Amino acid sequence: MIVSLTEWSARFLKAEKTGIGISAPTNEIPDLNVEDAYQIQLETIRSKIQSGLEVSGKKIGLTSKAMQQVLGVNEPDYGHLLNGMEVQNNGYIPRCRLIQPKVEAEVAFILKKDLHGPNITVDDVIEATDYVVASIEVVDSRVMDWKIKLQDTVADNASSGLYILGDRKIHLSEIDLPSIQMSLYKNGEFMNQGTGDAVLGNPATCVAWLVNKLNGFKGSLNAGEVILSGALSAAIEAKPGDRFSADFGDKLGKVSVNFE
């Protein structure tokens, strides 16, 4: 490769810092494979940890069949969450914080036990989960104009940006995950809706997939981590001044965020 994986990580870090998008890695490396793309991601996370940030969890992307078909893949991908990414419920995001943000709504799992693959099942996930909350993920791409393939989004930490957690903590014995219904609003206007079974049939199935995938990279999920289990509906572009709210019904309630 003309540009090393470490140098690609540096490019993504610079893009995040400057707010100026870069060309997709696959434009220069057409044969970039997914494993190397994850190594670029991991190098970026190592750099951020060295700068003082801490891993607060993981996010799962491409959990819907529709998005998998768009990128020509047959499984999800994942990225890392860092403590500097969390925004308080109903909080404000500075316009300079992100490059080209989009908003998704999903169920977040907060773990009380470590999970190590392989062969993790949905029952294992349920047992290891402390509670779930409504959440908004603000995805962002350091690649110009979102012109990405699977390898590009993986290298870019699965297009992670920021995340917001709702206030209602619900134990999994109190809720049926596949039947969760969510409505997403932008500036008070209904945008779209989704259900829990839109993500591999069950958000907990997504978390089980993640644990088993991480095993291939000698990784795991740890007690206290936040796991964003996948968008229940299509992402909506965000502009300065926009307010988004996701309504998950009586049990999980609402979660909101504002763009300055």
C-alpha positions in Angstrom: 0.0 0.0 0.0 1.2 3.5 -0.9 -0.3 5.0 2.3 0.1 2.9 5.5 -2.9 2.1 7.7 -1.5 4.3 10.4 -1.3 7.2 7.9 -5.0 6.6 7.0 -5.9 6.9 10.6 -4.0 10.2 10.8 -6.0 11.4 7.8 -9.3 10.6 9.6 -8.1 12.3 12.8 -7.1 15.4 10.9 -10.5 15.5 9.1 -12.3 15.3 12.4 -10.2 18.1 13.8 -10.4 20.4 10.9 -13.9 19.7 9.7 -12.7 19.1 6.2 -13.7 15.7 4.6 -11.2 13.5 2.9 -11.3 11.1 -0.1 -12.5 7.6 0.6 -9.7 5.1 1.3 -11.0 2.8 -1.4 -10.5 5.5 -4.0 -6.7 5.0 -3.5 -6.7 1.4 -2.4 -9.4 -0.4 -4.4 -8.5 -3.7 -2.9 -8.7 -2.6 0.7 -10.2 -5.4 2.7 -12.5 -5.2 5.7 -9.9 -6.6 8.1 -7.4 -3.8 7.2 -10.2 -1.2 7.5 -10.9 -2.4 11.1 -7.1 -2.0 11.7 -7.4 1.6 10.6 -10.3 2.1 13.0 -8.4 0.5 15.9 -5.4 2.7 15.2 -7.6 5.8 15.5 -9.1 4.5 18.7 -5.6 3.9 20.1 -4.6 7.4 19.3 -7.7 8.8 21.0 -7.1 6.8 24.1 -3.5 8.0 24.2 -4.9 11.6 24.1 -6.9 10.9 27.3 -10.3 9.6 26.1 -11.8 6.4 27.2 -13.9 3.8 25.4 -17.5 4.0 26.7 -19.0 1.4 24.4 -19.6 0.3 20.9 -22.1 1.0 18.1 -23.5 -1.4 15.5 -24.2 -0.2 12.0 -25.7 -1.7 8.8 -28.2 -3.8 10.8 -31.1 -3.4 8.3 -31.3 -5.4 5.1 -31.9 -2.2 3.2 -28.6 -0.6 4.2 -26.7 -3.9 3.7 -28.0 -4.0 0.2 -26.9 -0.4 -0.5 -23.3 -1.3 0.4 -23.5 -4.8 -1.0 -22.8 -6.6 2.3 -24.5 -9.4 4.3 -23.6 -8.5 7.8 -23.4 -5.4 10.1 -20.3 -3.5 11.0 -19.2 -1.8 14.3 -17.4 1.1 15.7 -16.2 2.4 19.1 -17.9 5.0 21.4 -15.7 7.3 23.5 -16.7 9.2 26.5 -16.2 12.5 24.6 -19.0 11.5 22.2 -21.9 11.6 24.7 -24.3 14.6 24.6 -26.9 15.0 27.4 -30.5 14.3 26.6 -32.1 17.5 25.1 -28.6 19.0 24.9 -27.0 21.1 22.2 -24.4 20.2 19.6 -22.1 23.0 18.4 -22.2 23.4 14.6 -18.5 23.1 14.4 -18.5 19.7 16.1 -19.4 17.6 13.1 -18.9 17.7 9.3 -22.1 16.2 7.7 -24.3 14.8 10.5 -27.3 12.6 10.2 -29.6 11.4 13.0 -30.8 7.9 13.8 -32.8 6.5 16.6 -32.1 3.1 18.3 -32.2 1.1 21.5 -29.1 1.4 23.7 -28.0 -1.5 26.0 -26.1 -0.8 29.2 -24.2 -3.8 30.4 -23.7 -5.1 33.9 -21.5 -8.1 32.9 -18.7 -8.6 30.5 -19.4 -10.6 27.3 -16.8 -12.6 25.5 -17.3 -14.5 22.3 -17.6 -16.8 20.5 -21.0 -18.4 20.6 -22.8 -15.7 22.5 -26.6 -15.9 22.2 -29.5 -13.5 22.7 -30.1 -15.1 26.1 -26.5 -14.3 27.1 -27.0 -10.7 26.1 -30.2 -10.4 28.1 -28.5 -11.9 31.2 -25.6 -9.4 30.8 -27.8 -6.3 30.3 -28.4 -4.0 33.2 -31.1 -2.0 31.4 -32.0 -0.4 28.0 -32.7 3.2 27.1 -33.9 5.1 24.1 -31.1 6.7 22.2 -30.2 8.9 19.3 -27.0 8.4 17.4 -25.6 11.3 15.4 -23.6 9.6 12.6 -21.0 11.6 10.7 -18.6 10.8 7.9 -15.1 12.1 7.5 -15.3 11.0 3.9 -16.5 13.8 1.6 -20.2 13.7 0.6 -20.8 10.3 2.3 -19.4 8.6 -0.8 -18.5 5.4 1.0 -18.2 1.7 0.6 -18.2 -0.8 3.5 -14.4 -0.6 4.0 -14.5 3.2 4.1 -17.2 3.4 6.8 -15.4 0.7 8.9 -12.1 2.6 8.6 -13.9 5.7 9.7 -15.1 4.1 13.0 -18.3 3.0 11.4 -19.2 6.7 10.7 -19.6 7.3 14.4 -20.2 10.9 15.6 -22.1 11.5 18.9 -24.8 9.8 20.9 -27.6 10.8 23.3 -29.2 8.5 25.9 -32.8 8.8 27.2 -33.6 9.1 30.9 -35.8 6.0 31.4 -33.9 2.9 32.4 -36.0 -0.2 31.6 -35.1 -3.8 32.5 -35.4 -6.3 29.7 -38.0 -8.2 31.7 -40.3 -5.2 31.3 -40.2 -4.8 27.5 -40.5 -6.9 24.4 -37.6 -5.6 22.2 -38.8 -6.7 18.7 -42.2 -5.0 19.2 -40.7 -1.6 20.3 -42.1 1.2 18.1 -40.2 4.4 17.5 -41.3 7.7 15.7 -38.6 10.2 14.7 -39.4 13.9 14.5 -37.4 16.9 13.1 -38.4 20.3 14.2 -41.7 18.8 15.4 -42.5 17.2 12.0 -42.8 13.5 11.7 -40.0 12.0 9.6 -40.2 8.2 9.8 -40.8 5.3 12.1 -39.4 1.9 12.9 -39.8 -1.2 15.1 -37.4 -3.3 17.1 -37.6 -6.2 14.7 -36.2 -4.0 11.9 -32.6 -4.7 13.2 -31.9 -8.4 12.6 -35.3 -9.2 14.1 -34.3 -8.2 17.6 -31.9 -5.5 18.9 -30.4 -8.1 21.3 -29.5 -10.2 18.2 -27.4 -7.3 17.0 -25.5 -7.2 20.3 -24.9 -10.9 20.2 -23.5 -10.5 16.7 -21.2 -7.8 17.9 -19.7 -9.9 20.7 -19.0 -12.7 18.4 -17.5 -10.4 15.7 -15.3 -8.8 18.3 -13.9 -12.2 19.3 -12.1 -12.2 15.9 -10.2 -9.1 16.9 -9.5 -10.3 20.4 -12.1 -7.9 21.7 -15.1 -8.1 24.0 -17.9 -6.0 25.6 -17.4 -4.9 29.2 -19.6 -4.2 32.1 -20.7 -0.5 32.1 -20.4 -0.1 28.4 -23.1 1.5 26.2 -24.0 -0.5 23.1 -26.0 1.2 20.4 -27.8 -1.7 18.7 -28.7 -0.3 15.3 -31.0 2.3 13.7 -34.7 1.4 13.6 -35.3 3.7 10.6 -33.5 5.7 8.0 -31.0 8.4 9.0 -32.2 12.0 8.6 -29.8 14.8 7.6 -29.3 17.5 10.3 -28.7 21.2 9.7 -27.8 24.0 12.2 -30.9 25.0 14.1 -32.6 21.6 13.8 -34.1 19.8 16.8 -34.7 16.0 16.7 -36.8 13.9 19.0 -37.3 10.2 19.0 -40.5 8.9 20.7 -40.2 5.2 21.8 -43.6 5.1 23.6 -44.7 4.9 27.2 -41.9 2.7 28.5 -38.7 4.0 27.0 -40.1 7.5 26.5 -38.4 10.3 24.4 -34.8 11.3 23.7 -34.0 14.7 22.0 -31.1 16.7 20.7 -30.6 20.2 19.3 -28.1 21.4 16.7 -26.9 25.0 17.4 
